[in-house]
């Protein structure tokens, strides 16, 4: 019995670390870990009652919408629509496996969530060391680097898009805030060190949506711990000092803030690539132009990108500028543009169901996860990439089927 639980513990740790492996390895490791839980799980596994079956379908809602869209897609677009469905298969497979494994196995996975923090810290540390080495920050031949170079090289090193990496860092910070699982066994100085290190790396990356989510999460955490705010004065001072230090000594942080300050200014077509804010404005303008035509019926999953590309092409020709091609950069707009008004209402209803359960159970980590994904959905088509699909499917399923309740935060 002890040996089985140890093996399951190692599998849970590997499951958490798999998020920071190359995508092909991530899927293989995840499936192998789930197989361990299914084979070694106690009695109670391999059962799926009506409530859990319904919840699996809720989590798989994004895939089911795509399958419904595939059935109504014109033959010329079915191959593209089929590829989109394939990328979203984890929305069904992972929740189904989590529902089938025994409650004891889910408890073990919840207990080992600290290894997600360790994996995030190790990956971002290695990535930043590579960045400093690449740009000569440790040598006398330091080359100029801006936040675009930094983010692009970071993505090349980690294989993870900056927004998704920002989501991972924010989620790791939430795990520390809630003192989740095996993190409760770590000394306070080590948890604080991990927290401030990950926060500094998130500030350097400055993925806007995860940062906005973290601000709301920190406010809620402060409210939950309001009875001991006086004892947390050193944490507030440390956070403020870190923020000031990042602005003064981390150039990428100041550069990204500089972009955001000009969010209200309108740039011409020739300035579309001047900064990410101008690009985002172009993307939103294009999305809304397409939405005026397809807001009721949607384009269907196979046709959406072609319709968007046609708009970008016409804009480029009309303004004599190469805009490039983009996806909607918003999960809500992706669902609306693809499936029409019915699709966006169904998708929002699924999120409301998950948010309701997180609040009803008073599960802080579940609430923080939903806060993170709901806000990030505004600026990124999260469920269009494997990193987003697997992250959402695993942790939303884990908290929905899991048994963990209230947890005491450290700050």
N, C-alpha and C positions, 0 to 999 in steps of 0.2 A: 504493500500500500504506500509506504513512504517513498519507495523508489519510483512508483508511478507518478506520485505527486511531484517529485523532483523533476522528472522528465517533462511533465506538463508545465512546471515552472520555467524550465529552460525554453520550452516551445513558446510560452507567453512572452518571454524576454526577446526571443528572436523575432516574434511577431511585431513587437514594438519597434525594434531596430530596422525591420524590413522597409520601413518608410524611407530610409535614407540610402537604400541600395539602388543600383540601376533598375529601371522599370521591369526588364525581363526577369531579373532575379527576384524582384519584389513579389510578383505574382506566384512564382514557383515556391518561394519561401512561405508565403501566406497560405497557399494550398497545402503544403507539407505540414505546417503547424496545425491547421484545421483538421487534417487527417489524424494527427496525433491525438487531438482532443476527442475526436469521434471514436477512435479505437480504444483509448485508455480511459474514457470517461466513465463515471459511475452510472448506475441505473437512473433513468430519467432522461437520458439522451434518446435520440431518434424518435421523439414524440413531438407532434405539432398539433396543438389544440386550435380551436377556431379563432380565438383571440390572437394568438401568435401568427397564425396564417394571415389574418387580416393585417397585422402590423408589418409582416414581411412585404405584403403587397403595397402598403403605404410607403415603405422605404424604397421599393422598386418602382415607384410611380413615374420617375423620369424615364425608365426603360419602357414601361408599359405604354406611355404616351408615344414613344418612338416606334414601338411595334405597331400600335394602332395607325400611326402615320405611314408606316411602311406598307401596310395593307392597302392604303388608299393612294399610294404614290404611283405616278406614271412610270411605265416600264423603263424609260430612259434614265430615270433618277434612282431606281431601286438599288443599284449597286452602291451608290453613295449612302443612301439611307440605311442599307444593310451594314455598312462599315460603322456608321454612328451607333446603331443598335449593338454591334459587337463591342464597341468601346464602353458601353454602359451595362454590359452583362453583370459586372460586379455589384451593381445596385440590387440585383436579385440574388446572386450566388452567395455573397458574403452574409447578408442578413439571414438567408435560409440556413446556412451553416451555423451561424450564431444561435439561431432558434433551436436547432437540432441538438447541439451539444448540451451536456448536462449543466445545471445551475452551478455545480461545484467548479466546473471548468471556466465558466464565465467569471466566477469570483476570483479564480487564479489570474485570469487575464487582467481584471480590474486591479488586482493587487500589484501586478508587475508594470503598471503604467509609467513608473519612474524611469524605465529604460527608454521610453520615448524622449524624455528630457535628456538623458545621457547621450542618446544617439544624436539629438539635435545639437547639443553642445559640442560633441566631437566633430560632427560634420562642418558646422559653421566655423569652428576653430581651425580645422585643416584648410578649409576654403579660404579664410582670410589670410592664413600664412602663405598660401599659394599666391594670393593676390599681391601681398606685400613683396614677395620674392619676384613675381613677374614684372611688377612695375618699379622695381629697384628701390623700394622704400628702405631697405636695409643696407643699401650700398651708396656710394657717393654719386652714382649716376641716376638720380631719381627722375623718372620721366613724368610729364604732366598727365594727370588722370582726373576725369570727371565722373559724376555719378553714373552716367550711361556706360562708360567703359567698365566701371566697377561692377554694375549689375550684370552686364553681358558676360564678363569674365567669371563672375560668381556662378552664373547659370551654366557656363561651359564646364566649370570644375565640378559642380554638384549634380548637374543634369536635371535641376529643378528650376522651373520658372520663378522669378523673384516674388511674384504675388503668392504662389503656393508655399515658397520657402518662408515668406512672412507669416502665412497662416500657421505653419508648423511651429515657428518661433513663438508666436502669440499663444498657441495652444499649450506649448511647453511651459510658458510663464503661468498660464492658468492652472496647470497641474501643480506647480509649486505653490501658487496662491492658496489652493485648496488643500495643500498638504496631502495629496492623494496617494493611496496605496503605500508602497514601500518607501516613498519619500519621507513618510513620517518617522522612519528609523534613522534618517541622516542627521548629523549634527547641524545645529542652527547656522553656524558660520559657513558650512558647505552649501546649504540650501540658499542662503543669502548671496553667496558668491556666484552660484549658478544663475540665480535670478538676475543679478545686475549684469553679468556677462551676456546673457541672452538678450536682455533689454538693450544693452549697448549695441549689440549686433543688429537688432531690429531697428534701432534708430539710424544706424549707418545705412541699412537697406531701405528704410522708410517706405515700405509698401503701405500705401495710404489707407486702404480699407482695413487691413488687420490692425493698423495703428489706431484707427477710429474705434474699432471694436474693443481694443485693449483699454482705451480711455473709459468707455462705458463700463467695462468689466471692473476696472480699478475703482470707479465711483461706487459701483454696487458692493464691491468687496469692502470698501471703506465704510459704507453704511452698515453692512453686516457686522463689522468689527468696531462699530462706533463706541461701544462701551469701553474699549481699551485703546482709543486713539492716542491718549496721552503717552502710553507706553511705546507707541510706534513712531514717536517723533524723529528718532534717528533714521528710520526707514524713509520717512518723507524727506528729511534733509539729504540722505544719500541719493534718492531719486532726483531731487532738484539739482544737486551737484553733478550728477551724471548727465542730466539734460543740458546744463550749461556747458559742461566739458565737451559733450558731443557737438554742440553748436560751434564751439571755439576751435576744437582740435580735429574733428572728423569732417573733412571737406564735403563729403557726399551728403551729409545731413543738412548742412547749410544750403547746398545747391538745390536740393529737393524742396526745402522750405521756400527758397527764392522763387521756384517755379509756381508753388501753390499760392504765393502772395499775388501773382499776376493772373489768377484764375478768372477774374472778372473782366480782364482786358480782351478785346477782340483783335486777333491777328489776321492779316490777309492770307490768301491762298498760298502765296509764296513762303509764308512762315509756318506752314503746317507742320514741318518737321523741326521747328526751332526748339520745341520742348514737348514733353509728354502731355501737358495740359492742352496745347493746341491740337495734338493728335486725338486726344479724348473728345474734344469738341467736335472735330470732324466726324469721328465715329458715331457720336450721339446724333449729330445732324443727319447722317446717312441712315441710321437706324430709324429715326422718326419719319424720314421721308418714305422709307419702305413701309413703315407701320401704317401710314395714311392709306395705303392701297390694300394691305393684307391684315388689317387689325381684326377683322371678323373671321376669316377662313384660315389665315396663315399660309405660308408658302409650301409647307411640307418639309420634312427633315432633309430630303435629298436635294431640294431646289434652293434653299435659303442662301447658301454661300454664293451660288451663281447669280442670284438677284442682287446681292450686296456688291459683288464684283462688278456687275454692270453699272451700278451707280457710281462706284469709285472710278471706273474707267471714263464715264461721261464727265465726271467732275475734273479728272486729270486733263482730258482733252479741252474742256471749256476754259480751264484756268491755266493751261500750259504748265502743269506741274505733275510730277509723278508721286501720287499719294501712296501707292502700294495698296494692298488688300488686307482687310481685317474682318474678324468675326464680330458679332455684336458687342463683345466685351461687357456683357451683363447677362447673368443667367435668367433674370426675369424677362428681359427683352428677347433672349434666345427662345424661350418657351412661347412668348406671345407671338413673335414673328413666325415661328415654325408651326404652331398649332392653333393660332388665332385666340379669340377671346375665351373659348371653352378651355383651351390648354392652360392659359395663364391662371384662370380661376381654379382649375384642378390643382395645379402646382402650388399655388399659394395656400389652398386648403390643406394640402399635405404638410406644408411647413407649419401651419397653425396647429394641426394635430400634434406634431412633435413638440412645439413650444408649450402647448397646453399640458402635455404629460410631464415635461421638465419642471414646470411651475407647480403642478399638482403634487409631484413627488418631493418638491423642495430639494432637488438634486442640483447643486451648484455647478458641477462640471457639465451636466447635461444642458443647463441654462447657458453656460458660457460657450459651449460648443455651438448652440443654436444662435447665440448672439454673433459669434464669429462668422458662421456661414451665411446667415441672413444678411449681414452688412456686406460681406465680400461678394455675395451674389449681385450686388448693385453695380460693381465695377469689373467683374470678371465672369466669363462663362465657365464656372468652376467644374461643372459636370461634363465639360467637353474634353477634359484630359484625364488620364489615368490617375495622376497624383490627386486630383480633386475627387474623383469618383470613389477610389479606394478609401481615402481619408473619411469622406462623409459616410459611406456605407458601413465601415467598420465601427467607428466611434458612435454614430447615431444608433446603429443596431446594438452595440454593446451597452449603451446607457438605457435604451428602450427595453431590452430584455434582461438587463442586469438587475442586481438586487442592492447595489450600493446606495445609501441614503446620505444624510447630512454628513459633512466633513468639516472639521475645524481648520480654518486657514491660519497661516503663520504671519501674514501681514494683511 
